[in-house]
Amino acid sequence: LAIDQLDITLDPAASSYSLYIAFAQADLLATLSLDELVAALQYSTVDGAGGITGTFRTKLTFDTAADNPATLYLAADYSAAGLVFTGSAGNIPGAEFATYIESIPGLSAPAFLNAITITSIDAMYNTGTGDVAFTIAADWLIGSVTLALGLSITMEQDPANADHYRQIVVASVALDNAGVSISELVGAIDSGLAGLLPS
């Protein structure tokens, strides 16, 4: 890896110190590239700032030759309030999961996995508050019909009582195609339900 940017600031008079380092984009493997790798660390007591803060970010791209390559983004931010972890991924073919499942002796993958593309996954965890958030969206191609699936799970501190947490779960299904006939939709649902069973 090659360093693309390095900044160091030392200001003892103001009790302020910082380090920032960013690495250049690099092809790690034939189908894997590192698009971003950044780390920053700062210590300051200016204007009552609470000491050390830090940030880490990285982004990877898989199957770089594809028109819509899969991506993975991870980040962590530190402050006196705690650590906040975030991550996201997208354009993940369900066939990848099917291949992994089939590689385990005695297991067979559900047929529908091969027709699913995970368009996005987002996750967050805050160690300071205990808040957790997870969202996933996927497209399920059944014949000529595409269903957009979504699931969101959130656990957050109750504003009225800091000792309690509330959970929110939202699921959604939407039809992405325009002009789909009722018979096509019924056939797709029937085919989709059959595909939920292991092949």
C-alpha positions in Angstrom: 0.0 0.0 0.0 1.2 3.5 -0.8 0.4 6.6 1.4 -1.6 9.1 -0.6 -1.8 11.8 2.1 -0.2 12.3 5.5 -0.9 15.3 7.7 0.5 15.8 11.2 -0.3 18.9 13.3 1.4 19.7 16.6 0.3 22.8 18.5 1.4 22.4 22.2 0.5 26.0 23.0 -3.2 25.2 22.1 -3.0 21.6 23.4 -4.0 20.4 20.0 -2.5 17.5 18.1 -3.7 15.6 15.0 -2.7 12.8 12.6 -4.4 12.1 9.3 -3.3 9.3 6.9 -4.9 8.2 3.7 -3.7 5.4 1.4 -3.9 5.4 -2.3 -6.4 3.2 -4.2 -4.9 -0.3 -4.8 -5.8 -3.5 -6.5 -5.3 -6.2 -3.8 -6.4 -9.1 -6.0 -7.5 -9.6 -9.6 -11.1 -8.9 -8.6 -10.7 -7.0 -5.4 -9.7 -3.3 -5.0 -9.1 -1.1 -2.0 -10.8 2.2 -2.9 -10.5 4.0 0.4 -8.5 3.5 3.6 -8.3 6.5 6.0 -7.4 6.9 9.6 -7.5 10.1 11.7 -6.6 10.8 15.3 -7.0 14.1 17.2 -6.3 15.3 20.7 -7.5 18.7 21.8 -8.7 20.6 24.8 -9.5 23.8 22.8 -12.9 25.2 23.8 -13.4 22.4 26.3 -13.0 19.6 23.7 -13.0 16.2 25.4 -9.6 14.9 24.6 -9.2 12.2 22.0 -11.3 11.7 18.9 -10.6 9.3 16.0 -12.0 8.1 12.7 -11.4 5.0 10.5 -12.9 4.4 7.1 -12.4 1.8 4.4 -14.1 0.8 1.2 -13.6 -2.4 -0.8 -14.9 -3.3 -4.3 -15.4 -6.9 -5.3 -15.7 -8.4 -8.7 -14.3 -5.2 -10.2 -14.9 -6.3 -13.8 -18.7 -6.4 -13.3 -21.0 -3.6 -14.5 -22.3 -3.2 -10.9 -19.5 -4.6 -8.7 -20.2 -5.5 -5.0 -19.0 -3.0 -2.5 -18.2 -3.0 1.2 -17.8 0.1 3.4 -16.8 0.1 7.0 -16.3 3.0 9.4 -15.7 3.7 13.1 -15.8 7.0 14.9 -14.5 7.4 18.5 -15.2 10.2 20.9 -15.7 10.6 24.7 -19.3 9.5 24.1 -18.2 6.1 22.8 -17.6 4.3 19.5 -20.0 4.4 16.6 -19.6 1.6 14.1 -21.2 1.8 10.7 -21.1 -0.4 7.6 -22.8 -0.9 4.3 -22.6 -3.2 1.3 -24.4 -3.5 -2.0 -24.9 -5.4 -5.2 -24.3 -8.8 -3.7 -25.7 -11.7 -5.8 -27.7 -14.2 -3.8 -25.9 -16.9 -5.9 -22.8 -16.2 -3.8 -24.6 -17.3 -0.7 -26.0 -20.3 -2.5 -22.5 -21.4 -3.5 -21.3 -21.1 0.1 -24.2 -23.1 1.5 -23.7 -25.8 -1.1 -20.1 -26.1 -0.2 -21.1 -27.3 3.3 -21.6 -31.1 3.4 -25.2 -32.1 3.9 -26.7 -28.6 3.1 -28.6 -27.5 0.0 -29.4 -23.9 -0.9 -33.0 -22.7 -1.4 -33.6 -22.2 -5.1 -34.8 -18.6 -4.7 -31.3 -17.5 -3.6 -30.1 -17.6 -7.2 -32.8 -15.1 -8.2 -32.0 -12.6 -5.5 -29.6 -9.6 -5.5 -29.0 -7.8 -2.3 -29.0 -4.2 -3.4 -28.0 -2.7 0.0 -27.2 -3.6 3.6 -26.6 -0.9 6.2 -25.7 -1.4 9.9 -24.9 0.9 12.8 -24.0 0.3 16.4 -23.4 3.1 19.0 -21.5 1.8 22.1 -22.3 5.1 23.9 -26.1 4.8 23.7 -26.5 1.1 22.8 -28.5 2.1 19.7 -28.5 -0.5 16.9 -29.9 -0.2 13.3 -29.9 -2.7 10.5 -31.5 -2.3 7.1 -31.4 -4.7 4.1 -33.0 -4.3 0.6 -33.1 -6.9 -2.1 -34.5 -7.5 -5.6 -36.1 -10.9 -6.2 -36.5 -11.8 -9.9 -39.3 -14.3 -10.5 -39.8 -14.9 -14.2 -40.6 -11.4 -15.6 -41.6 -10.0 -12.2 -39.2 -8.2 -9.9 -40.2 -7.8 -6.2 -38.3 -5.2 -4.1 -37.9 -6.6 -0.6 -37.0 -4.5 2.4 -36.4 -5.1 6.2 -35.4 -2.6 8.8 -34.7 -3.3 12.4 -33.9 -0.5 14.9 -33.2 -0.7 18.6 -32.9 2.6 20.3 -32.9 4.2 23.7 -36.4 5.3 24.9 -36.3 9.1 25.1 -38.7 8.9 28.1 -36.7 6.3 30.0 -32.9 5.9 29.4 -33.0 2.5 31.0 -35.3 1.1 28.4 -34.9 0.4 24.7 -37.6 0.2 22.1 -37.5 -2.0 19.0 -38.9 -1.1 15.6 -39.2 -3.6 12.8 -40.5 -2.7 9.3 -40.8 -5.1 6.4 -41.9 -4.1 2.9 -42.6 -5.8 -0.5 -43.1 -3.8 -3.6 -43.6 -4.6 -7.3 -40.9 -3.0 -9.4 -42.4 -3.8 -12.8 -44.9 -1.6 -14.6 -47.6 -3.2 -16.7 -47.4 -6.7 -15.2 -50.6 -8.6 -15.7 -52.5 -10.3 -12.8 -51.8 -13.7 -14.3 -48.1 -12.9 -14.4 -48.1 -11.8 -10.8 -50.0 -14.8 -9.6 -47.7 -17.1 -11.5 -44.7 -15.3 -10.1 -46.0 -15.6 -6.5 -46.7 -19.4 -7.1 -43.2 -19.8 -8.5 -41.6 -17.8 -5.7 -43.3 -19.8 -3.0 -42.1 -23.0 -4.6 -38.6 -21.5 -4.7 -38.6 -21.0 -1.0 -38.2 -24.7 -0.5 -34.7 -26.3 -0.8 -33.9 -27.6 -4.2 
